[in-house]
């Protein structure tokens, strides 16, 4: 196994943010898929404005793209998942399968409660009880059992939600093997939450079955942690996530760590918002990640 076999995909949120519609001008789904294919990406996350089912499968195939993932965010509160969360997850799994998708990426909403604690959970943020983690794992186990061959389920820790800080990720990771689901390590969110992505890769190893690559602007993160920015939503508007190579992320270190564990699955380039035009930001991400990967792999030979 080798990192050179890992396909590079794109999360189209930089064009059409699913939560903040005004961050960039609305772009037709077909145009987004055209641009992603033109840049040489191999796959895509389901995006706002995309068709579904067989139509989506046909549209992607015509462009030589794979349906890498669908992101399913489950409503949750201080006591755990909303009672309808499993129904939403089942629905999203069916949507993924209907269009020939590969990975269901599951996350939880913070319900707004944890937004103001983004980047500083250790300052006294409200926390989930142990039972909430157990209930989440039960839902993930159900999804794994329902998923057909070739479809994987991975959980995505996310800032401003109930699973952000390293100890919260650890609490879930300890339970994940029993579910059959993997961990989607979003290195940007893990950084914002106070973790070291390189250390996390070495710690969780084979549990990591999906990766989101995003960089974090140091100045915005510092202001967020100092309380000068009012929560994660405001930080996204300040462009806390920046183009790869332009922030705090040790991208070569992350790729070296992934190579050491034999990772060869999806590398999804993601940026929630950008001061650049969306297509330009996505192109920077594609080129920087590919260059960094080639450099890391060349180190083996050299």
C-alpha positions in Angstrom: 0.0 0.0 0.0 1.2 3.5 -0.8 0.0 7.1 -0.7 0.6 7.4 -4.4 -2.5 5.3 -5.0 -4.7 7.6 -2.9 -7.2 9.5 -5.2 -7.6 13.2 -4.7 -11.1 14.5 -4.5 -12.8 17.9 -4.0 -15.4 19.1 -1.5 -17.5 21.7 -3.5 -18.4 23.8 -0.4 -16.1 26.6 -1.5 -18.5 27.2 -4.4 -21.9 26.7 -2.7 -21.6 26.6 1.1 -24.4 24.4 2.4 -24.9 26.6 5.6 -24.0 30.1 4.5 -25.5 30.7 1.1 -24.0 34.3 0.8 -20.3 33.4 1.0 -20.0 33.1 -2.8 -22.2 33.7 -5.8 -24.5 30.7 -6.4 -22.9 28.4 -9.0 -24.9 25.8 -10.9 -24.1 22.2 -9.9 -23.2 21.2 -13.5 -20.6 24.1 -13.6 -19.1 23.0 -10.3 -18.7 19.5 -11.6 -17.2 20.7 -14.8 -14.6 22.8 -13.0 -13.7 20.0 -10.6 -13.1 17.6 -13.5 -11.1 20.2 -15.4 -8.7 20.6 -12.5 -7.9 17.0 -12.5 -9.7 15.9 -9.3 -10.8 12.3 -9.3 -13.9 12.5 -7.2 -16.3 14.8 -5.5 -18.4 15.1 -2.4 -22.1 15.7 -3.0 -22.7 19.4 -3.3 -25.5 21.9 -3.1 -27.3 22.1 -6.4 -26.2 18.6 -7.6 -28.8 16.2 -9.0 -29.4 12.8 -7.3 -29.7 9.1 -8.0 -29.0 7.8 -11.5 -28.9 11.4 -12.9 -26.0 12.2 -10.6 -24.2 9.0 -11.4 -24.5 9.7 -15.1 -23.4 13.3 -14.8 -20.3 12.3 -12.8 -19.4 9.4 -15.1 -19.6 11.7 -18.1 -16.9 13.9 -16.5 -14.7 11.0 -15.4 -15.5 11.7 -11.7 -16.3 9.3 -8.9 -18.9 10.0 -6.2 -16.4 10.0 -3.3 -18.7 10.9 -0.5 -22.0 12.2 0.9 -21.9 14.2 4.1 -24.6 13.5 6.6 -24.9 15.9 9.6 -27.2 14.5 12.4 -29.0 16.8 14.7 -27.9 16.6 18.3 -28.1 18.4 21.6 -26.5 18.4 25.0 -27.8 15.0 25.9 -27.0 13.3 22.6 -28.5 12.6 19.2 -31.9 13.8 18.2 -34.5 11.0 18.1 -34.8 11.4 14.3 -31.0 11.2 13.7 -31.0 7.6 12.7 -33.8 8.2 10.1 -31.8 11.0 8.6 -28.6 8.9 8.5 -30.5 6.0 6.8 -32.0 8.4 4.3 -28.6 9.8 3.4 -27.1 6.3 3.1 -29.8 5.5 0.6 -29.1 8.7 -1.3 -25.4 7.8 -1.5 -26.1 4.2 -2.7 -28.6 5.3 -5.3 -26.0 7.4 -7.1 -23.1 4.9 -6.7 -21.3 6.7 -4.0 -18.5 5.3 -1.9 -18.3 6.8 1.6 -21.0 8.1 3.9 -19.4 10.7 6.1 -21.3 11.2 9.3 -21.0 14.1 11.7 -23.2 15.7 14.4 -24.6 19.2 14.5 -23.7 21.3 17.5 -27.2 22.7 17.6 -25.6 26.1 18.1 -24.7 25.4 21.7 -21.0 24.7 21.0 -20.5 27.3 18.3 -19.1 29.9 20.8 -16.7 27.3 22.2 -15.1 26.5 18.8 -11.4 26.2 19.2 -11.5 26.5 23.0 -13.5 23.5 24.3 -11.1 23.3 27.3 -12.4 26.6 28.6 -15.5 25.0 30.1 -17.6 24.0 27.1 -20.6 21.8 27.8 -19.8 18.1 27.1 -21.7 15.1 26.0 -22.3 12.3 28.6 -20.8 8.9 27.9 -24.2 7.5 26.9 -24.4 9.9 24.0 -21.2 8.4 22.5 -22.7 4.9 22.9 -25.9 5.9 21.2 -23.9 7.4 18.3 -21.9 4.2 17.9 -25.2 2.3 17.8 -26.3 4.4 14.8 -23.0 4.0 13.1 -23.2 0.2 13.6 -26.6 0.2 12.0 -25.4 2.1 9.0 -22.5 -0.2 8.5 -24.8 -3.2 8.6 -27.1 -1.6 6.0 -24.3 -0.5 3.7 -23.8 -2.7 0.6 -20.4 -4.1 -0.3 -18.0 -1.3 -1.4 -19.7 1.4 0.7 -18.0 2.6 3.8 -19.1 4.7 6.8 -16.8 7.1 8.5 -17.3 9.6 11.3 -16.1 13.2 11.0 -15.2 15.1 14.2 -16.0 18.8 13.6 -15.4 22.0 15.5 -18.5 23.7 17.1 -20.1 20.3 17.6 -20.1 17.8 20.4 -17.0 15.9 19.1 -14.3 18.4 18.5 -11.5 18.3 21.1 -8.9 15.5 21.0 -10.3 13.9 24.2 -13.8 13.9 22.6 -12.4 12.3 19.4 -10.6 9.8 21.6 -13.8 8.9 23.4 -15.5 8.1 20.1 -12.4 6.4 18.6 -12.3 4.0 21.6 -15.8 2.9 20.7 -15.6 2.9 16.9 -14.0 -0.5 16.3 -17.2 -2.2 17.7 -19.3 -0.4 15.1 -17.3 -1.3 12.0 -17.2 2.4 11.0 -14.0 4.3 10.4 -12.7 7.7 11.3 -12.8 10.6 8.8 -9.9 12.7 10.0 -10.4 16.3 8.9 -7.0 17.7 9.7 -8.3 21.3 9.7 -11.1 20.7 12.2 -8.7 18.7 14.4 -6.2 21.6 14.4 -8.9 24.1 15.4 -10.0 21.7 18.2 -6.5 21.8 19.7 -5.1 18.6 18.3 -2.0 17.6 16.2 -3.1 15.9 13.0 0.3 14.2 12.6 0.1 12.7 16.1 -3.5 11.7 15.5 -2.6 9.7 12.3 0.0 7.8 14.2 -2.4 7.2 17.1 -5.5 6.0 15.1 -3.7 4.4 12.1 -6.0 1.8 10.5 -9.1 3.5 12.1 -8.6 6.3 9.7 -10.5 5.4 6.5 -11.2 8.8 5.0 -9.3 12.2 5.1 -10.3 15.8 4.6 -7.4 18.1 3.9 -7.9 21.7 4.9 -5.5 24.4 6.2 -6.2 26.8 9.0 -5.3 30.5 9.1 -3.3 31.2 12.2 -4.4 34.8 12.8 -8.1 33.9 12.6 -7.7 30.9 14.8 -5.8 33.0 17.4 -8.6 35.6 17.4 -11.2 32.9 17.7 -9.6 31.4 20.7 -9.2 34.8 22.3 -12.9 35.4 22.0 -12.4 38.3 19.5 -14.5 36.4 16.9 -17.9 35.3 18.0 -17.9 31.6 17.3 -17.2 29.2 14.4 -19.8 30.7 12.0 -18.2 34.1 12.3 -14.7 32.5 11.9 -15.8 30.9 8.6 -16.8 34.4 7.4 -13.3 35.6 8.4 -11.9 32.7 6.2 -10.5 30.6 9.1 -9.9 27.9 6.5 -7.4 28.9 3.9 -5.7 27.4 0.9 -3.4 24.4 1.6 0.1 25.6 2.4 -1.1 29.0 3.5 -1.7 28.3 7.1 -0.8 26.3 10.2 -1.2 22.8 8.8 2.0 20.8 8.4 0.8 19.3 5.1 4.0 17.4 4.3 4.0 16.0 7.8 0.4 14.9 7.4 1.2 13.2 4.1 4.3 11.5 5.5 2.2 10.2 8.5 -0.4 8.8 6.1 2.3 7.2 4.0 3.8 5.5 7.0 0.4 3.8 7.8 -0.1 2.7 4.2 -3.0 5.0 3.6 -4.3 4.8 0.0 -7.9 6.0 0.3 -9.5 9.4 -0.5 -7.7 12.7 0.1 -10.5 15.2 0.0 -9.4 18.8 -0.5 -11.8 21.1 1.3 -12.1 24.9 2.0 -15.3 26.2 3.5 -14.8 29.8 2.2 -12.1 31.8 0.4 -11.1 35.3 -0.4 -10.2 33.9 -3.8 -12.8 33.0 -6.5 -13.9 29.4 -5.7 -12.4 27.8 -8.8 -9.1 29.5 -8.1 -9.0 28.3 -4.5 -9.8 24.8 -5.5 -7.1 24.8 -8.1 -4.5 26.0 -5.6 -5.6 23.2 -3.3 -5.3 20.6 -6.0 -1.8 21.7 -7.1 -0.4 22.2 -3.6 -1.6 18.8 -2.3 -0.3 17.0 -5.4 3.1 18.7 -5.2 3.4 18.0 -1.5 2.5 14.3 -2.1 5.1 14.0 -4.8 7.7 15.6 -2.6 6.9 13.2 0.2 7.1 10.2 -2.0 10.3 11.4 -3.5 11.9 11.4 -0.1 11.6 7.7 0.0 13.7 7.3 -3.1 16.2 10.0 -2.2 
